[in-house]
Amino acid sequence: MSIQIFILSKLMKENNYPYKLKKQLSEPIPLDKLGGLTESKLYYHFDTLAKQGLIETVEIIKEEHRPDKQVFGITAKGREELPKKIYKLFENADDISDMVVGLININFVDREKVVKILENKLETSRVRWEYIKDFKDVIQIDEDNEKLITFLGDFVTTRVDHSTYWLEQLIKKLQEGEI
């Protein structure tokens, strides 16, 4: 979904073709390689978006001794679907690293709606953590597993605290218009 949001958001600004977007992703930092985005994956997502009617071919550039370049533009349906895809990305994200493409394209959505989604995610996480942390009281601890249980408990607690802190910071920065 992140790749499709990336494509749609780029097409909101200007018509474009897949190879050019791939080049933009690879310079100056090779984000395409870091994210495992191959040219075939990019073309696949262009094709999928076209089949959904979210983008369309607006021009074919013919160059001598080179393959034709299909230039795509976003459709009215694509403009309508982009915010929905961004909201869905925030709803489905497990942590902030899954939200990066949504955050980069926050200008295409209602910040308050994103804040509500994140606040719900934070509350759900807190309720789940309260439920999970009580399991420590029912686990049979003996000499064989005491160190492992302590280690895992500390690891999970630190991770939950870290994730909670950064989600709270993100919500705050969105509310204050810093992001």
N, C-alpha and C positions, 0 to 999 in steps of 0.2 A: 504494500500500500504506500510506503514511503516513496518509492520510485515514481509511482503514479502521481502522487502529490507534487513531487519535484517537477515532473514533466508539465503537469497542468499549470503550476504556478509560473513556470518559465514562459509558457504559452500565453498566460494572462498579460505578460509584458510585451511579448513580440512573437511573431511567427518564427518557427525554428525547425531544424531538421536534426534527427537523432545523432549523427556524427558530431555536429557542432556542440550539442549538449554534453556529449561524452568528453570532448576536448575541454569544455568549461569546467567539468568536474575533475579533470586531471591536472589542471594548472591553477595556481602554482603548487598546491598541495595535492598529491594523488588520491583524492577522496574516493575516486572510482575503485582504486586498488584496495584501499583500506576497507571499503564497504563491500568488496567482492562483486562490483558491478561490471559485468562484461558487456561488450557491444551487443551480443546476441540477447542478453537479458533486457537491455534497453530497447532494442527493436521489438522484442516480444511485448513489452509494456506499451509501446507506441501502437502496436497492432491491436492489443486488447482494448486500449482506450478508443481506438478508431471503431472497432466492432461494437463498442458500447454507445457510440455516437457522441462521445465527449470531445473528440478531436476529429479533424478532417484534413485531407490534403487540400492545400490552397494554391500550390504551385509545384511544377516539376522543372527543376533546373537541369538543362542538358549541357554537358560539356564534352568537348571532343576528347576521345580516348579515356574517358572516365565514366563510371556508372552514373545514372541519373540520380539526382537528389530530390527526394520528396520533402517539400516544406509543408509543415503542419501548422494549423491554427486551431484555437480552442472554439468549440461551438457554444451556443447559448446554454445547452444542456450541461456542457462541461463547466461553464461558469457557475451554474446552479449546484453542481455536484461537488465542486472543489471544497467549499466549506463543510459539507457533510462528511467528506473523506477526512478532513482535518479533525473534526469533532470525534469521529470514530477512532482515529489514531490516538487521540488523548484518552478516550474511554478504554481502549484495549492495551495501552502502554503499561508495562510492568514496572518500569522505572523511568527516570528522566532521560536516560540515554535513548530510550525508544521514542521520545517526544521531540527530538532535535529538529526534524523536518517540519513538524507542526509549529514549533517555536519560531523557526526561521520565517514561516509563512503566517505568523499570527495576525498580520494586517488584513488577511482575507476572511477573518472570523470575528465574532463578537467576543471580546476579552472576558466580559462578565460571564458569558456562558462557559468559557474555558475554565474560569476560576471556579464556577459551580461544579463542573466535572471533576476538577482537581480536589476541591474540598470534599466531595463525595468519596473520591478515591482515598483521601487521607482518613476520613472517618471509617470507611470500610477496613482500611489497614489497621487502624487502632483497635477496632472491635475484634478483628481476627487475631491480633497480637495478644489482646487480653485473654482470649480463649486459648490460644496456643501456649502462652507462658504458664498457665495453670497445669499443664501436663507434667511439668517438672515435679509437682507434688505427688503425682501418682506413679512415677517411674520408680521401679525397684532399683535402688542404688546400693551397690556392694563394692568390694575392693577391686573387682575385675573391671568394672565399667565407670567408676567414679571419675577418673581423670578424663575419659572420653566425654562423658555427659557434661562435665564442667566446661571442657574445651568447646564443645558444640553449643552449649548454652550461652557461653560468652560470645562466641562467633555470631550466633543468630541475634543476640541482643544488640551487639554493636552494629550489625548490618541494619537491623530495623531502626535503631536510633539514628543512624546515618541517613537512611532513606527518608525517614520522617522529617529530619531537620531540613534536608534539601528540598523536599516537597513543600514544606512550610515557607522556605525562602523563595521558592518559585512563585507560590501563590501571592506572597507579599509583594514581590517585584512586579508581577502582573497587575495587581491592584493599584500600585503606585505609578504604573505606566513606565517603569524603567525597562521593561521588556515588551 
